Amino acid sequence: MVRLTRRTFAIEPDVSEKIDALVDGHTLEANLLVNKALRHYIEWGRFVENFKLVTSDPRLMKLFWSHLTVEEAREMGLQNGNSTVIEFILYYFRKFNLESLLKTFRVIGAEYSNSFVYSESGDDRNRTVILRHTMGRSASAYYGASLKALSGRLGMGVDLEESDDQLVCKIRPVDNEQKVAAKTLKS
């Protein structure tokens, strides 16, 4: 059983009323709801504001990807993987290594934004990551280029298998893994 810590908070009356309406007066359910909301904000919501992240309907994303060529999507992924994502990983995890990179794809891409279903297998040296989605080959090209650029910064090689509904990434060491020191982000 999970151990809980008791805290006392003052909340606005309209928020309290909305909680009560959602849980229909059950105290335990209110605790679960508030814990889930706080966890979501701490692990995801605060970064949304800092990095201007959005969660989009998968149908809208499928439409978006259908209007880009595979090469355009790949170029976007490459640019994203070489700039913004590293800053986000450093901000979120305070380090940039293979574990933080893969956790970003798993937690942010799969769990919070529901962009794809993430699965991973392998050992400390070789990893296979599969991103299953329904957004077309351009989405696979984007995710693949991002992951390849980020892995390259770590001295890792990546073999990609792109299809319309999934991306398979086989990650292997090429050089010794390099870690990028955390840096102060500009506001």
N, C-alpha and C positions, 0 to 999 in steps of 0.2 A: 504494500500500500504506500502511496506517495505521502510523504510528510508535508504538512502545510505550515506556513508561518502566518500568524495573525497580524493584520495591519488594519488601521482605521483610517478611512478616507471620508472626506466630505464631497458629495457630488451634487450637481445642480438638480433641482426638483424634476425638470422635464426628463433628464437622463434616468433618474430613479424610476419615474413612471414608465418609461419605455422598457427598462429591465423587468419591472414587475409584469408588464403586459406580455413580454416574451416568455417568461418562465412560469406564469400563472401561479405565483405565490410560493413555489417550491424553493426553499432556502438553498438546498444543495445545487439545484440547477442554476440558481443565481450566481453561486460561487464559481461554477464551471464556466458560465457565460462570461463573467468578469475576468477570470483567469485567461480564457481564450482571447478576449479582446486585448488585454494588457500584453499577452505574449505576442500577438499579431503586431501590435504597435512597436514593441521593443525589438522584435526580430525583423520587421519588415517596414512598417509604416513610417518610422522616422527617417529611413533611407529614401523612401519615395519622395519626400519633400526635398532632401538635399541633392538628389540625383535626377529629379524630374521623371521618375519611373511611373509607368501606368500599367494597369492590368486591363487587357482588352478581351472582348468576346472572341473566342476562337474562329467564329464564322467571319468576323470582320478581318481578322489576321489572315485567314485563308484568301479573302478577297484582295487584301493588300499584297500578299506574296504573288498572287496570280497576275498582278500588273507589273511585276518586275521580271526582267530576264534573269536567268541563272547567274550570268556574269555580273549583272548589276547587284544582285543579292550577295554574291561572293565578295565583291568589292566593298560593300557596306559592312559585311562581317569582318573583313580584314581591317578596315579602318576602326571599327568598334573594338576589335580584339587588341589593337595596337595602342589604344588610348584610354577611352572611358572605362572599360571593364577593369583594367589594372587599378585605376584610381579607386573604383568602387570596392574591389577586393581588399586593397590596402586599408581603406576606410572601415570596412565591415569587419575584417579579420585581423587587421594590424600586421599581416604578413602576406607574402605572395609566394606560394609554393603549390605543388600539385594537389595537395589535399584541399587547400583553400580554393583553388580553381575549380576542382570537381564539386566541392560543396556549394559553390556559387551556382553552378548549373543545376545541382540537385535541389537545393533549398529555394533559390530565387526563381529559377526557370520552371521547375516542376511543381514544387509544393505551393508557392505563393502566387505565381502568375499563371499556373496551369497551361503553360505554353506547350509542354510535351510531357510524356511519361519517361522517367529516367530509370535506367537500370545499368548496373556496373558489375563486372566480374574481373578476376585476375589476381595478381599478387603485388608485392611491393615494387617490382620492376616493370611489369607489363600490365596494362589495364585495357579492358574493352568497355567502352561506354556506348550505350544505345539510347538514342533520343527518338521516341515514337511520337508522331504527331499526325495531323490530318491536313497539313497546310501546303503540300506540294513540294516539288523539287527545289524551288527557289528558297524556301525556308530551310531545307537541308543544307543547301549551299551556304547560306548565311551562318547557320550554327556551326557548320564544319569549318568555314574560314575563320570564325572567331576562335574556336577551340584550337585550331592549328596555329594561329598567330600567338595565342596565349601560351600554348605548350612550347612553341619555339623559343619564347622568351625565357623558358625554364631549361632550355637545352634538351627538350624532349622531341622525338620524332612522332609524327602522326600519319597513319594511313587511314583514308576516308573511303567509305562506301555510301554514296548518296542515292536515295530513291525518293519517290513521291511522298512516302509516308513515314520514313525514318532515316536516321543517320547513324551509321556504325563508325566509331572512332577507335582505332587501335593505337594506343599510346605506348611508346617504348623509350627508354633512355638512349640518348645519343652522346651527350657530354655529361659531366657531373652536374647534378641539379644545382642551379644558381638561385639564390634567394635575393629578392629585391627588398632592400630595407624600407621600412615604413617611412613615409614622408608626410609633412604637414600639407593638408589640402587647402587650397585657396578658397575663400568664401565666395 
